[in-house]
Amino acid sequence: MPELFLGECDFVIKGEPEEAAYEIGRGSQPKGFIESKPIKDLDSLPFPDYLQPGTFFIEDNKLRRGDPISETVEYRIYPTRGCPYACAYCNNSVLRNIFKDKGRYYRFRSAENVIAELEAAKRAMPRTRRIKFDGDVFAFPKKWIEKFCDEYRSRVGIPFEILSYPGELDENDLAGLKKAGLLKIQAGIQSASEKEVKNAYGRNSTVKDIHELTRIAHRLGIEVVFDIIFDNPLATSEDKKAMVEMLLNLERPFLIYLYSLTVFPKTAVAKELLARGLITIDDIEGRARKSFRQFRLSLDYPRSREDIFWISLVILSSKSFIPRGLIRAAMNSAWLRQNPQLLKFSAQAADILKAGVLAMKMLFNGELTMFKIRQYGSFNRVISQ
C-alpha cells in the first residue's frame, strides 16, 4: 500500500530502487510515485559497501557507530532477484505484475560474479564462519550449479546454507553442493495439506517431495529445516492435523521454522480473505503491524485454544528426543485439545532445551557472537527449531 506513505514522505519508488537512486544522486528531486525499472544485468551492480568508516546504525532507538555486520561471523549474499514461483501469499506474485513487459522477472548473477563477491567478503571479514545464500530460492540452471561447485570449494571454502523449494534440486545437485560445502538447506513447505498448499497457497509441492528431500539430505549429511505457515484463516483442523501427521512420519532429525501468515496487499490470499469477510483492510500489511511481533511465530501471541494445540504439537514433533508415540497420544487427547496449556508449556520448554543445544554447537563452531546473543538471548526471543 505505497499510497499510505505519500503523506509522510516526498516520494515512493515503485519497482527496484537502483535506477531511481542513481537519478536522485545526480540531482533529481522527485515527487510522488517514481517508476524505477528492474535491473536486467545483476552482474553490473557493485558489491555491498560494508565496513566503511563513518557508518552509523539505529538499534533500540539508539544511534550507534559502526557497521553491525562487523559483529557477526556470517555473511549473507543475494545471488538472485525475483522468484520462479508465484505463491499466492508472497509479494513476488504482485511484483511480477509490476514488472510485466519490462523484461525477465526472475534473474540471477553469474557464478563467477557470486564467487568474486564472496572472495571480497572473505578478505574484508576474515572471521566469517558461515555464508547464507538469501533471495527467495536457490534455483539455477545445471551448468551454473556445476561451475559454482567447481569454484566455490577452492576459492571460498566456507560452509554455507541455501533456501530451496521441495523438488527444485535433485540428488546430483545436492551431492555437488555438499562437496562444495553445503551444510544446511532451508525449504518452504508451508503446509502438509495438499488442499491447502494448492488452493490457498498456489504451490505445487507435495508431501512426497518433502519426504524425498529429507531422505536425500540425510543420506548426504545435509541438515534440513522446513518453513511452516500458521494463522491462515482458511486452514481447517484437518489441514493442521495433516502437518503433525506428516512430521511424525518424517525421517528425523530435522528442524522447523514457524511463521505467522503475513497478508501482503494485492496478493491472491489477501483478495480471497477479503472476499470471504475473514479479514478487513486493516489486517493487511501496511496498515497492520502484526509482522513486527509475529513474522516468526511464537506461542506468547494471543491465539485460540485450537491453534495453541496444533502449534504445540508441531513444535514437539520436531524434537528427536520426544517419542513419537507420546506426541500421537497427545494429539488424540480430547482433554488436551480443550486444555492445551500443558502442551504449550511443554513445547516452550522443548524449544529452550533445543536452543541450548544449538547454542553450544554454535559456540564450538565459533559462530556464537554477542550479536546473536542480543538477538535471541532471552526466553521471549527463543524461536522454534
Secondary structure, DSSP 8 states (H G I E B T S, - for coil): -GGGGTTTSSEEEEE-SHHHHHHHHTT----EEEEE---S-GGGS-----S-TT-EEEETTEEEES-GGGG-SEEEE--EES-S---TTSTHHHHHHHTTTSS-SSEE--HHHHHHHHHHHHHH-TT--EEEE-SS-----HHHHHHHHHHHHHHT---EEEEE-TTSS-HHHHHHHHHHTEEEEEEEEE-S-HHIIIIIT-----HHHHHHHHHHHHHHT-EEEEEEEE--TT--HHHHHHHHHHHHHS-S--EEEEEE----TTSHHHHHHHHTTSS-GGGSBTTB-THHHHSB--TTS---HHHHHHHHHHHHHT-TTS-HHHHHHHHT-HHHHH-THHHHHHHHHHHHHHHHHHHHHHHHTT---HHHHHHH-SGGG----
